[in-house]
Amino acid sequence: MTIDRKDLPEYSKAQLALRNGQDKPAIWVAYLGLIYDVSKSRLWKNGMHYEHWAGQDLTHELADAPHSQSVFQRFDVVGRLV
């Protein structure tokens, strides 16, 4: 499925940071400019996934992950990072 970025709401890094599983109930992460809602994932419970915290851009962290970017296909895109 192709996502039309221009139709997505825009969020700043500060707004993304509030969706860390602590400050608000939503748990979001960004990857390659898109913001994903990972709230339903048991692996992101309480806003932490191994040594990674939610509310951040994880683009540069993926190289250290034991999985590929295809993992993001499991989650809903809720916006784009500006």
KAKARA-V553658 format. One record per backbone hydrogen bond with DSSP energy under -1.0 kcal/mol. NH is the residue of the N-H (numbers start at 1). CO is the residue of the C=O. Records with the same first field share a line. If there is no record, write none. Layout:
NH: CO / CO
This chain:
5: 3
7: 4
8: 5
11: 80
16: 12
17: 13
19: 16
21: 26
28: 19
29: 36
30: 56
31: 34
34: 31
35: 79
36: 29
37: 76
38: 27
41: 38
44: 41
45: 42
47: 44
48: 45
49: 52
52: 49
54: 47
55: 28
58: 30
62: 58
64: 61
65: 62
71: 68
72: 69
73: 70
74: 71
75: 72
78: 35
79: 35
80: 9
81: 33
82: 11
